[in-house]
Amino acid sequence: MNSTIKNILVVVFDLNEIEKYSRKSLTMVIVKRIILIVLGKR
């Protein structure tokens, strides 16, 4: 459970970092879609 929370925090932190760079905006969208898919399967 703790590892899952850490992974979520890392993902959120990464998204905040990615948002700072417009070049990686597409990557941010893809990552968010992957997260939605993963959460949807649970």
C-alpha positions in Angstrom: 0.0 0.0 0.0 2.8 2.4 0.9 4.6 1.7 -2.3 1.4 2.5 -4.3 1.1 5.8 -2.5 4.7 6.6 -3.2 4.2 5.8 -6.9 1.2 8.1 -7.0 3.1 10.9 -5.4 6.0 10.4 -7.8 3.6 10.5 -10.8 1.9 13.7 -9.5 5.3 15.3 -8.9 6.4 14.3 -12.4 3.2 15.8 -13.9 3.9 19.1 -12.1 7.5 19.0 -13.5 6.3 18.2 -17.0 3.8 21.0 -17.0 6.7 23.4 -16.7 7.9 22.5 -20.2 5.5 23.0 -23.1 7.7 20.6 -25.2 6.5 17.8 -23.0 2.8 18.8 -23.0 2.0 15.8 -25.3 3.9 13.5 -22.9 1.8 14.9 -20.0 -1.4 14.1 -21.8 -0.3 10.6 -22.6 0.7 10.0 -19.0 -2.6 11.3 -17.7 -4.5 9.0 -20.1 -2.4 6.0 -18.9 -3.2 6.9 -15.3 -6.9 7.1 -16.0 -6.8 3.7 -17.8 -4.9 2.1 -14.9 -7.3 3.6 -12.3 -10.3 2.6 -14.4 -9.2 -1.1 -14.4 -9.2 -1.2 -10.6 
